[in-house]
Amino acid sequence: MIINGQSDIKVHLKTKIRQGNDIEDFQFDTDGQLLLKNGALYLRYTEIIDDQTTQVMFKIDDERVRLNRSGETTTKLAFVKSQRVPALYQTPAGQMQIETLTTLLATHFDLANWRGEVDVDYVLYANQQIVGQYEIRLQFSAKSSMLD
């Protein structure tokens, strides 16, 4: 078993967003780093969309997944199955309190080969109102084990 370590990885991310009657699908492939430290996985990558750069980090441990996005705006979300958890959305105009209600949280890892999957479905709330429903499907694997 790997106790601590780091690997360069390929990241494949699919996101589905439902807001009212609108559904938006998003897919993203990039390179990233996976760090295993003190029993937690840290997955980091840079997302560039329309000349906007966002640093993304997932922290995965035990029964919780955290997602931090830092760029023009900062978002800090935490996902715990079947729990409503406070979160932060920071814009240039100010800070907004939001909450996530996680309806699905599933992870599968093969750390010996530096690969895995994280699935998160959640409902996003702002001011006690549903903003949208989100599905995240994150897959990663060591660069050396991916077919290009």
Backbone as CSV, one residue per row, in Angstrom:
resi,resn,N_x,N_y,N_z,CA_x,CA_y,CA_z,C_x,C_y,C_z
1,MET,0.838,-1.190,0.000,0.000,0.000,0.000,0.879,1.248,0.000
2,ILE,0.501,2.218,-0.815,1.215,3.483,-0.867,0.736,4.328,0.306
3,ILE,1.670,4.829,1.118,1.294,5.650,2.261,1.277,7.125,1.864
4,ASN,2.343,7.592,1.268,2.428,8.948,0.757,3.096,8.885,-0.603
5,GLY,2.722,9.782,-1.497,3.337,9.811,-2.809,2.643,10.795,-3.711
6,GLN,3.205,10.936,-4.936,2.652,11.881,-5.898,2.831,11.320,-7.295
7,SER,1.892,11.656,-8.195,1.973,11.194,-9.570,1.354,12.229,-10.503
8,ASP,1.931,12.362,-11.700,1.303,13.145,-12.749,0.194,12.291,-13.345
9,ILE,-0.952,12.907,-13.577,-2.121,12.147,-14.016,-2.821,12.841,-15.185
10,LYS,-3.675,12.074,-15.833,-4.635,12.592,-16.799,-5.969,12.689,-16.070
11,VAL,-6.685,13.774,-16.304,-7.959,14.023,-15.642,-9.046,14.111,-16.704
12,HIS,-10.143,13.415,-16.479,-11.329,13.538,-17.329,-12.494,13.897,-16.412
13,LEU,-13.127,15.029,-16.687,-14.208,15.526,-15.853,-15.445,15.742,-16.708
14,LYS,-16.569,15.199,-16.232,-17.872,15.450,-16.861,-18.774,16.049,-15.794
15,THR,-19.442,17.133,-16.166,-20.362,17.781,-15.244,-21.692,17.991,-15.948
16,LYS,-22.769,17.719,-15.231,-24.117,18.011,-15.741,-24.760,18.976,-14.754
17,ILE,-25.324,20.049,-15.289,-25.955,21.071,-14.463,-27.408,21.214,-14.892
18,ARG,-28.306,21.092,-13.922,-29.735,21.310,-14.170,-30.165,22.544,-13.386
19,GLN,-30.635,23.558,-14.108,-31.168,24.759,-13.466,-32.517,25.036,-14.099
20,GLY,-33.569,24.800,-13.348,-34.920,24.931,-13.894,-35.117,23.917,-15.006
21,ASN,-35.500,24.384,-16.183,-35.688,23.493,-17.333,-34.438,23.381,-18.199
22,ASP,-33.366,24.066,-17.821,-32.127,24.051,-18.605,-31.187,22.965,-18.100
23,ILE,-30.576,22.249,-19.052,-29.564,21.243,-18.725,-28.320,21.566,-19.537
24,GLU,-27.183,21.639,-18.838,-25.911,21.930,-19.489,-24.936,20.794,-19.184
25,ASP,-24.328,20.253,-20.240,-23.303,19.220,-20.089,-21.954,19.830,-20.401
26,PHE,-20.953,19.439,-19.636,-19.619,19.997,-19.752,-18.626,18.856,-19.624
27,GLN,-17.633,18.808,-20.520,-16.562,17.807,-20.421,-15.227,18.504,-20.525
28,PHE,-14.247,17.963,-19.812,-12.949,18.610,-19.734,-11.874,17.544,-19.564
29,ASP,-10.819,17.608,-20.362,-9.663,16.716,-20.226,-8.420,17.567,-20.036
30,THR,-7.593,17.197,-19.078,-6.370,17.949,-18.822,-5.369,17.083,-18.065
31,ASP,-4.199,17.628,-17.857,-3.184,16.985,-17.023,-3.302,17.548,-15.607
32,GLY,-2.908,16.751,-14.644,-2.954,17.204,-13.262,-1.971,16.441,-12.404
33,GLN,-2.066,16.655,-11.106,-1.222,15.947,-10.144,-2.113,15.316,-9.085
34,LEU,-1.713,14.134,-8.666,-2.391,13.438,-7.580,-1.385,13.271,-6.461
35,LEU,-1.772,13.693,-5.280,-0.914,13.603,-4.109,-1.651,12.809,-3.046
36,LEU,-0.993,11.805,-2.510,-1.530,11.038,-1.398,-0.720,11.407,-0.168
37,LYS,-1.396,11.997,0.820,-0.689,12.466,2.004,-1.563,12.253,3.232
38,ASN,-1.028,11.556,4.209,-1.710,11.326,5.491,-3.124,10.792,5.321
39,GLY,-3.294,9.861,4.387,-4.572,9.197,4.197,-5.570,9.955,3.339
40,ALA,-5.209,11.137,2.870,-6.114,11.920,2.021,-5.528,12.022,0.610
41,LEU,-6.415,12.032,-0.383,-6.011,12.237,-1.771,-6.251,13.692,-2.135
42,TYR,-5.275,14.293,-2.771,-5.400,15.650,-3.291,-5.211,15.571,-4.798
43,LEU,-6.206,15.999,-5.539,-6.134,15.987,-6.988,-6.186,17.445,-7.444
44,ARG,-5.134,17.872,-8.181,-5.039,19.275,-8.599,-4.886,19.364,-10.108
45,TYR,-5.529,20.389,-10.676,-5.338,20.677,-12.096,-5.745,22.120,-12.368
46,THR,-5.375,22.595,-13.552,-5.726,23.946,-13.987,-6.740,23.838,-15.109
47,GLU,-7.823,24.577,-14.972,-8.889,24.600,-15.970,-8.791,25.941,-16.704
48,ILE,-8.733,25.883,-18.033,-8.708,27.112,-18.831,-9.888,27.062,-19.798
49,ILE,-10.826,27.989,-19.592,-12.018,28.073,-20.435,-12.210,29.535,-20.820
50,ASP,-12.289,29.780,-22.124,-12.484,31.150,-22.620,-11.502,32.134,-21.989
51,ASP,-10.231,31.793,-22.010,-9.156,32.645,-21.465,-9.283,32.905,-19.966
52,GLN,-10.104,32.140,-19.282,-10.223,32.266,-17.827,-9.569,31.051,-17.181
53,THR,-8.579,31.313,-16.324,-7.829,30.246,-15.673,-8.346,30.034,-14.254
54,THR,-8.628,28.777,-13.929,-9.110,28.420,-12.599,-8.270,27.268,-12.060
55,GLN,-7.743,27.435,-10.859,-7.037,26.359,-10.174,-8.072,25.521,-9.440
56,VAL,-8.028,24.205,-9.652,-9.026,23.307,-9.075,-8.311,22.279,-8.199
57,MET,-8.878,22.039,-7.010,-8.339,20.996,-6.139,-9.489,20.222,-5.506
58,PHE,-9.418,18.908,-5.641,-10.312,18.006,-4.923,-9.513,17.412,-3.775
59,LYS,-10.097,17.371,-2.587,-9.516,16.648,-1.450,-10.510,15.563,-1.084
60,ILE,-10.015,14.335,-1.081,-10.880,13.187,-0.835,-10.351,12.443,0.390
61,ASP,-11.195,12.317,1.405,-10.807,11.527,2.574,-12.054,10.906,3.195
62,ASP,-11.901,9.745,3.740,-12.972,9.010,4.411,-14.335,9.221,3.763
63,GLU,-15.198,9.967,4.410,-16.578,10.124,3.950,-16.858,11.505,3.372
64,ARG,-15.806,12.236,2.978,-15.987,13.627,2.552,-15.134,13.919,1.319
65,VAL,-15.711,14.733,0.432,-14.969,15.260,-0.714,-15.086,16.777,-0.645
66,ARG,-13.954,17.447,-0.795,-13.954,18.913,-0.847,-13.523,19.339,-2.243
67,LEU,-14.146,20.406,-2.737,-13.807,20.954,-4.037,-13.525,22.433,-3.861
68,ASN,-12.297,22.842,-4.187,-11.910,24.249,-4.143,-11.588,24.703,-5.557
69,ARG,-12.202,25.803,-5.968,-11.947,26.405,-7.279,-11.515,27.846,-7.037
70,SER,-10.320,28.218,-7.528,-9.795,29.561,-7.323,-9.440,30.186,-8.662
71,GLY,-10.046,31.317,-8.932,-9.792,32.056,-10.159,-10.405,33.431,-10.003
72,GLU,-11.166,33.877,-11.003,-11.863,35.155,-10.896,-12.842,35.119,-9.717
73,THR,-13.411,33.941,-9.488,-14.237,33.706,-8.306,-13.608,32.553,-7.523
74,THR,-13.969,32.446,-6.261,-13.488,31.348,-5.424,-14.702,30.591,-4.901
75,THR,-14.665,29.278,-5.094,-15.734,28.418,-4.601,-15.113,27.341,-3.732
76,LYS,-15.684,27.142,-2.545,-15.248,26.074,-1.647,-16.474,25.269,-1.263
77,LEU,-16.549,24.042,-1.811,-17.682,23.163,-1.558,-17.218,21.932,-0.799
78,ALA,-18.087,21.413,0.057,-17.823,20.154,0.752,-19.020,19.238,0.516
79,PHE,-18.717,17.957,0.295,-19.753,16.978,0.008,-19.686,15.845,1.025
80,VAL,-20.775,15.640,1.739,-20.918,14.532,2.684,-22.270,13.905,2.376
81,LYS,-22.280,12.600,2.103,-23.503,11.910,1.663,-24.674,12.201,2.591
82,SER,-25.789,12.597,1.984,-27.062,12.837,2.674,-27.022,13.976,3.681
83,GLN,-26.013,14.842,3.588,-25.933,15.970,4.520,-25.941,17.293,3.761
84,ARG,-26.542,18.287,4.378,-26.528,19.647,3.845,-25.385,20.382,4.545
85,VAL,-24.437,20.889,3.746,-23.203,21.448,4.289,-23.017,22.885,3.793
86,PRO,-22.696,23.830,4.694,-22.428,25.207,4.267,-21.218,25.269,3.330
87,ALA,-21.239,26.230,2.408,-20.154,26.393,1.443,-19.943,27.885,1.199
88,LEU,-18.917,28.196,0.415,-18.543,29.585,0.173,-18.417,29.851,-1.315
89,TYR,-18.969,30.968,-1.756,-18.812,31.434,-3.130,-18.387,32.891,-3.053
90,GLN,-17.150,33.175,-3.433,-16.581,34.520,-3.332,-16.440,35.113,-4.727
91,THR,-17.102,36.239,-4.981,-17.012,36.932,-6.270,-16.337,38.282,-6.042
92,PRO,-15.941,38.954,-7.116,-15.381,40.300,-6.937,-16.377,41.244,-6.243
93,ALA,-17.674,40.968,-6.369,-18.700,41.817,-5.752,-18.931,41.491,-4.278
94,GLY,-18.439,40.338,-3.823,-18.630,39.983,-2.421,-18.829,38.502,-2.221
95,GLN,-19.048,38.136,-0.964,-19.157,36.732,-0.576,-20.622,36.324,-0.474
96,MET,-20.899,35.093,-0.930,-22.255,34.567,-0.867,-22.228,33.233,-0.131
97,GLN,-23.122,33.073,0.828,-23.230,31.809,1.541,-24.131,30.877,0.740
98,ILE,-23.640,29.690,0.495,-24.400,28.675,-0.224,-24.325,27.375,0.569
99,GLU,-25.086,26.376,0.140,-25.065,25.067,0.792,-25.163,23.982,-0.262
100,THR,-24.561,22.835,0.045,-24.703,21.661,-0.808,-25.430,20.571,-0.044
101,LEU,-26.302,19.851,-0.753,-26.928,18.645,-0.222,-26.486,17.513,-1.148
102,THR,-25.660,16.625,-0.639,-25.081,15.559,-1.448,-26.032,14.374,-1.499
103,THR,-26.453,14.014,-2.714,-27.374,12.899,-2.895,-26.644,11.624,-3.331
104,LEU,-25.436,11.771,-3.880,-24.605,10.617,-4.247,-23.156,10.979,-4.003
105,LEU,-22.437,10.091,-3.333,-20.998,10.247,-3.141,-20.389,8.862,-3.234
106,ALA,-19.670,8.620,-4.334,-19.064,7.306,-4.553,-17.643,7.500,-5.055
107,THR,-16.716,6.733,-4.484,-15.322,6.785,-4.911,-14.813,5.368,-5.127
108,HIS,-13.900,5.258,-6.061,-13.225,3.981,-6.300,-11.791,4.306,-6.686
109,PHE,-10.837,3.702,-5.963,-9.431,3.992,-6.221,-8.625,2.715,-6.381
110,ASP,-7.667,2.756,-7.291,-6.630,1.744,-7.444,-5.319,2.511,-7.273
111,LEU,-4.946,2.745,-6.017,-3.805,3.605,-5.738,-2.474,2.984,-6.150
112,ALA,-2.416,1.667,-6.235,-1.188,1.027,-6.707,-0.880,1.443,-8.146
113,ASN,-1.930,1.752,-8.910,-1.769,2.178,-10.301,-2.151,3.641,-10.520
114,TRP,-2.349,4.388,-9.422,-2.652,5.818,-9.482,-3.845,6.106,-10.386
115,ARG,-4.948,5.426,-10.146,-6.150,5.685,-10.932,-7.373,5.628,-10.025
116,GLY,-8.444,6.258,-10.494,-9.644,6.229,-9.687,-10.772,7.037,-10.284
117,GLU,-11.892,7.013,-9.563,-13.102,7.722,-9.975,-13.754,8.340,-8.750
118,VAL,-14.352,9.498,-8.963,-15.128,10.172,-7.935,-16.438,10.606,-8.583
119,ASP,-17.563,10.184,-8.009,-18.883,10.574,-8.500,-19.595,11.332,-7.386
120,VAL,-20.058,12.539,-7.711,-20.776,13.350,-6.735,-22.002,13.949,-7.417
121,ASP,-23.163,13.728,-6.825,-24.392,14.409,-7.225,-24.798,15.278,-6.044
122,TYR,-25.182,16.528,-6.335,-25.586,17.395,-5.238,-26.577,18.452,-5.700
123,VAL,-27.296,18.968,-4.722,-28.217,20.070,-4.928,-27.558,21.293,-4.310
124,LEU,-27.522,22.399,-5.070,-26.917,23.633,-4.588,-28.015,24.599,-4.158
125,TYR,-27.868,25.125,-2.933,-28.829,26.063,-2.371,-28.170,27.422,-2.147
126,ALA,-28.947,28.490,-2.358,-28.561,29.847,-1.970,-29.807,30.497,-1.394
127,ASN,-29.681,31.091,-0.218,-30.829,31.712,0.457,-32.008,30.748,0.575
128,GLN,-31.719,29.512,0.952,-32.726,28.464,1.159,-33.483,28.072,-0.107
129,GLN,-33.036,28.550,-1.263,-33.664,28.221,-2.542,-32.727,27.332,-3.347
130,ILE,-33.288,26.382,-4.090,-32.469,25.523,-4.948,-31.976,26.327,-6.145
131,VAL,-30.656,26.360,-6.307,-30.032,27.037,-7.446,-29.956,26.069,-8.625
132,GLY,-29.602,24.808,-8.326,-29.490,23.822,-9.380,-29.103,22.467,-8.822
133,GLN,-29.143,21.477,-9.713,-28.710,20.120,-9.380,-27.492,19.812,-10.244
134,TYR,-26.468,19.247,-9.635,-25.188,19.038,-10.301,-24.758,17.580,-10.208
135,GLU,-24.112,17.108,-11.264,-23.493,15.778,-11.273,-22.048,15.947,-11.708
136,ILE,-21.128,15.447,-10.895,-19.700,15.470,-11.218,-19.239,14.030,-11.409
137,ARG,-18.575,13.772,-12.536,-17.966,12.468,-12.796,-16.501,12.724,-13.114
138,LEU,-15.638,12.395,-12.166,-14.212,12.659,-12.276,-13.468,11.338,-12.381
139,GLN,-12.650,11.213,-13.405,-11.795,10.036,-13.564,-10.363,10.500,-13.705
140,PHE,-9.448,9.737,-13.120,-8.032,10.084,-13.279,-7.209,8.823,-13.375
141,SER,-6.072,8.923,-14.050,-5.129,7.814,-14.089,-3.746,8.349,-14.396
142,ALA,-2.743,7.600,-13.944,-1.355,7.986,-14.160,-1.103,8.145,-15.653
143,LYS,-0.330,9.165,-16.010,-0.036,9.419,-17.418,0.552,8.191,-18.115
144,SER,1.407,7.474,-17.432,2.075,6.330,-18.045,1.137,5.179,-18.359
145,SER,-0.065,5.165,-17.717,-0.986,4.061,-17.960,-2.115,4.442,-18.921
146,MET,-2.102,5.679,-19.400,-3.157,6.124,-20.311,-2.708,5.920,-21.756
147,LEU,-3.647,5.574,-22.611,-3.371,5.515,-24.040,-3.710,6.878,-24.630
148,ASP,-2.772,7.485,-25.298,-3.018,8.808,-25.874,-3.520,8.702,-27.290
